[in-house]
Amino acid sequence: ANGNTWGRNRNLGAEQHVLHTYGYVLNYDMTFDERLAISASARIDDYSLFGDAATYRATASYLFPSGTRVHAAYGTGIKAPTPFELYSFTGMFIGNPALQPEKSRGWEAGVEQNLLDGAVTL
């Protein structure tokens, strides 16, 4: 687990806001016969202001004897607002303490082809 602590800038007044985040990660990678690769990971973030958030990612790829590789991945993410985004006041920017973490989902898939004995990949 890791911990991060952020403080407020001096120009923001006497009031201080401190946020703590602890993250816990599990990751597993497997390769079979140097052709099939699979990975999975999960993460739990414990935000002092927002509570717990769980995210994950799964990937797979397969290399055919011809040098063609197919791959795919799917995952989720979360991005919590920073103390600056929540509480700052700089004259040009006013923080918004009502902000909530942004959640995302994403995927990718593709095909790669090795040419010239692996010297070029498309």
C-alpha positions in Angstrom: 0.0 0.0 0.0 1.1 3.5 -0.6 -0.1 6.8 0.9 -0.1 10.2 -0.5 -0.9 13.4 1.4 -1.6 16.7 -0.2 -1.8 20.0 1.5 -3.2 23.4 0.5 -1.2 26.3 -0.8 -0.5 29.2 1.5 -2.4 31.7 -0.7 -5.6 29.8 0.1 -6.1 31.1 3.6 -5.6 29.7 7.1 -7.9 26.8 6.5 -6.1 23.6 5.5 -7.4 20.6 3.6 -5.5 17.3 3.7 -6.6 14.3 1.7 -5.2 10.8 2.0 -5.2 8.0 -0.6 -4.1 4.5 -0.1 -4.0 2.1 -3.1 -3.9 -1.7 -3.1 -3.0 -3.6 -6.3 -3.1 -7.2 -7.4 -1.6 -8.2 -10.8 -1.2 -11.6 -12.5 0.5 -12.3 -15.8 0.6 -15.6 -17.6 2.2 -16.7 -20.9 1.6 -20.1 -22.4 3.9 -21.7 -25.0 5.3 -18.2 -25.8 2.2 -17.5 -27.9 -0.8 -16.8 -25.6 -0.4 -14.0 -23.0 -3.1 -13.2 -20.4 -3.0 -10.6 -17.6 -5.5 -9.4 -15.1 -5.2 -6.7 -12.4 -7.4 -5.2 -9.8 -6.9 -2.1 -7.7 -8.7 -0.7 -4.7 -8.2 3.0 -3.8 -9.2 4.2 -0.4 -9.8 7.9 -0.5 -10.3 9.8 2.7 -12.8 12.1 1.2 -14.6 9.7 -1.3 -14.4 6.3 0.2 -13.3 3.1 -1.6 -13.2 2.7 -5.4 -12.3 -0.5 -7.2 -11.0 -0.7 -10.8 -9.7 -3.6 -12.9 -8.1 -4.5 -16.3 -7.9 -7.7 -18.3 -5.7 -8.3 -21.4 -5.0 -11.1 -23.8 -2.9 -11.6 -26.9 -2.1 -14.5 -29.2 0.8 -14.9 -31.6 0.2 -17.0 -34.6 3.1 -18.9 -36.3 2.8 -16.5 -39.3 3.9 -13.6 -37.0 0.4 -12.2 -36.7 -0.6 -11.2 -33.2 -4.1 -10.4 -32.1 -4.7 -8.6 -28.8 -7.5 -7.1 -26.8 -7.9 -5.3 -23.4 -10.7 -4.0 -21.3 -10.4 -1.9 -18.1 -12.0 0.6 -15.8 -10.5 3.7 -14.1 -11.2 6.4 -11.6 -9.7 9.9 -11.2 -10.4 11.7 -7.9 -10.4 15.5 -7.9 -7.2 17.1 -6.5 -7.2 19.4 -3.5 -6.5 22.3 -5.9 -9.6 21.4 -8.0 -11.7 21.1 -4.8 -10.6 24.0 -2.6 -8.3 26.5 -4.3 -8.9 30.1 -4.9 -6.3 31.9 -7.1 -8.3 34.8 -8.3 -8.7 33.2 -11.7 -9.8 29.8 -10.5 -12.3 28.9 -7.8 -12.3 25.3 -6.6 -15.5 23.3 -6.4 -15.9 21.2 -3.3 -18.9 19.4 -4.8 -16.7 17.6 -7.4 -16.8 13.8 -7.4 -14.4 11.2 -8.9 -14.6 10.7 -12.6 -15.1 7.0 -13.7 -14.2 5.6 -17.0 -14.3 2.3 -19.0 -12.1 1.6 -22.0 -11.2 -1.2 -24.4 -8.9 -1.8 -27.3 -8.3 -4.5 -29.8 -5.9 -4.9 -32.6 -3.9 -7.0 -35.0 -0.1 -6.7 -35.5 2.0 -8.3 -38.3 5.7 -9.0 -38.1 7.6 -8.6 -41.4 11.2 -9.1 -42.5 11.9 -11.7 -39.7 10.6 -9.3 -37.1 12.5 -6.2 -38.2 9.2 -4.4 -39.0 5.9 -4.6 -37.2 2.7 -3.2 -38.7 
